[in-house]
Amino acid sequence: MTGRTEREGTVTDAVRLRDVTEGDLPILFEQQWDPEANRMAAFPARDREAFMVHWMKILGDATVTKKAILFDDQVAGNIVSFEQSGVPKVGYWIGKSYWGKGIATKALSEFLGYVEARPLYAHVAKHNVASIRVLEKCGFTICGEDKVPFGAPGEEVEEFIMKLTSKQKAECTGTKV
Ligand SMILES: CC(C)(COP(=O)(O)OP(=O)(O)OC[C@H]1O[C@@H](n2cnc3c(N)ncnc32)[C@H](O)[C@@H]1OP(=O)(O)O)[C@@H](O)C(=O)NCCC(=O)NCCS
């Protein structure tokens, strides 16, 4: 019994979070090495060496909450929370083959149970409609705007700053395929 509703392909019980291990890094590297995903997130890919150095640092940093997102026991992505300039933030990445199944929504919903800091912030490119929906469905609201360098030298992408204020774990609603 998986708890999955075959009619809707509900993913509720197929998505789990667990701590990221060093063994997950090769697949997480491949998932961020994707031009479409990079444009979507307005976040450049790291080459293998830079990625491994970055993630080994994260793995050794107890102040960063980092979880692998499992879908049917496969590593579908990662979700992290960290402090930047004294502000708690959340970020996530789903491998392209897992997009559009409700996995990010479910993962963020679960993750909010691990991270107590409120308000909790997320930066999201204005064109990243999917991620904005994920955040909205988990209770985040737009509280500001910013610009980040992305693309050719001198180019910038506009982003929303989104904020979750509630102390409660958000009730996310999207669990479909
Ligand atoms: C953005 C991302 C996390 C979404 O993950 P996902 O698991 O596909 O998201 P979900 O399936 O939970 O979908 C959430 C909502 O976005 C919508 N959505 C999904 N893909 C979409 C797309 N390409 N365009 C528009 N809407 C989309 C879904 O329909 C759903 O909305 P709905 O409930 O109103 O129907 C994933 O595409 C990703 O990791 N992209 C690359 C990295 C990134 O952008 N990270 C976030 C940085 S802020």
The ligand as a Tripos MOL2 file, in Angstrom:
@<TRIPOS>MOLECULE
LIG
   48    50     1     0     0
SMALL
NO_CHARGES

@<TRIPOS>ATOM
      1 C1         10.5040   25.1610   -9.8720 C.3       1 LIG1
      2 C2         10.4970   23.6930   -9.4800 C.3       1 LIG1
      3 C3         11.0560   23.5580   -8.0700 C.3       1 LIG1
      4 C4          9.0560   23.1970   -9.4920 C.3       1 LIG1
      5 O1          9.0700   21.8490   -9.0490 O.3       1 LIG1
      6 P1          7.8690   20.8500   -9.3650 P.3       1 LIG1
      7 O2          8.0530   19.6520   -8.5130 O.co2     1 LIG1
      8 O3          7.7510   20.6630  -10.8340 O.co2     1 LIG1
      9 O4          6.6340   21.7420   -8.8360 O.3       1 LIG1
     10 P2          5.1630   21.1880   -8.5380 P.3       1 LIG1
     11 O5          4.9180   19.9970   -9.3940 O.co2     1 LIG1
     12 O6          5.0120   21.0780   -7.0690 O.co2     1 LIG1
     13 O7          4.2510   22.3580   -9.1450 O.3       1 LIG1
     14 C5          3.9600   23.5110   -8.4550 C.3       1 LIG1
     15 C6          3.0620   24.3840   -9.3080 C.3       1 LIG1
     16 O8          3.7740   24.8880  -10.4310 O.3       1 LIG1
     17 C7          3.0900   24.5410  -11.6230 C.3       1 LIG1
     18 N1          4.1110   24.2700  -12.6140 N.ar      1 LIG1
     19 C8          4.9850   23.2380  -12.6350 C.ar      1 LIG1
     20 N2          5.8100   23.3560  -13.6930 N.ar      1 LIG1
     21 C9          5.4290   24.4870  -14.3440 C.ar      1 LIG1
     22 C10         5.9050   25.1680  -15.4900 C.ar      1 LIG1
     23 N3          6.9380   24.7090  -16.1970 N.pl3     1 LIG1
     24 N4          5.2850   26.3060  -15.8510 N.ar      1 LIG1
     25 C11         4.2540   26.7880  -15.1540 C.ar      1 LIG1
     26 N5          3.7770   26.1970  -14.0240 N.ar      1 LIG1
     27 C12         4.3460   25.0710  -13.6510 C.ar      1 LIG1
     28 C13         2.2680   23.3370  -11.2760 C.3       1 LIG1
     29 O9          1.1810   23.1880  -12.1600 O.3       1 LIG1
     30 C14         1.8500   23.6690   -9.8760 C.3       1 LIG1
     31 O10         0.8300   24.6390   -9.8530 O.3       1 LIG1
     32 P3         -0.7220   24.2520   -9.6600 P.3       1 LIG1
     33 O11        -0.8060   23.5040   -8.3830 O.co2     1 LIG1
     34 O12        -1.3830   25.5740   -9.6420 O.co2     1 LIG1
     35 O13        -1.0970   23.3940  -10.8160 O.co2     1 LIG1
     36 C15        11.3420   22.8290  -10.4880 C.3       1 LIG1
     37 O14        10.8990   23.0780  -11.7890 O.3       1 LIG1
     38 C16        12.8250   23.1320  -10.3960 C.2       1 LIG1
     39 O15        13.5220   22.6190   -9.5240 O.2       1 LIG1
     40 N6         13.3230   23.9780  -11.3270 N.am      1 LIG1
     41 C17        14.7640   24.3130  -11.4090 C.3       1 LIG1
     42 C18        15.3250   24.9390  -10.1300 C.3       1 LIG1
     43 C19        14.4310   26.0200   -9.5390 C.2       1 LIG1
     44 O16        13.8160   26.7880  -10.2630 O.2       1 LIG1
     45 N7         14.4140   26.0700   -8.2120 N.am      1 LIG1
     46 C20        13.6490   27.0680   -7.4930 C.3       1 LIG1
     47 C21        14.4210   28.3350   -7.3990 C.3       1 LIG1
     48 S1         13.4550   29.6050   -6.5550 S.3       1 LIG1
@<TRIPOS>BOND
     1     1     2 1
     2     2     3 1
     3     2     4 1
     4     2    36 1
     5     4     5 1
     6     5     6 1
     7     6     7 2
     8     6     8 1
     9     6     9 1
    10     9    10 1
    11    10    11 2
    12    10    12 1
    13    10    13 1
    14    13    14 1
    15    14    15 1
    16    15    16 1
    17    15    30 1
    18    16    17 1
    19    17    18 1
    20    17    28 1
    21    18    19 ar
    22    18    27 ar
    23    19    20 ar
    24    20    21 ar
    25    21    22 ar
    26    21    27 ar
    27    22    23 1
    28    22    24 ar
    29    24    25 ar
    30    25    26 ar
    31    26    27 ar
    32    28    29 1
    33    28    30 1
    34    30    31 1
    35    31    32 1
    36    32    33 2
    37    32    34 1
    38    32    35 1
    39    36    37 1
    40    36    38 1
    41    38    39 2
    42    38    40 1
    43    40    41 1
    44    41    42 1
    45    42    43 1
    46    43    44 2
    47    43    45 1
    48    45    46 1
    49    46    47 1
    50    47    48 1
@<TRIPOS>SUBSTRUCTURE
     1 LIG1         1 GROUP 0 **** ****
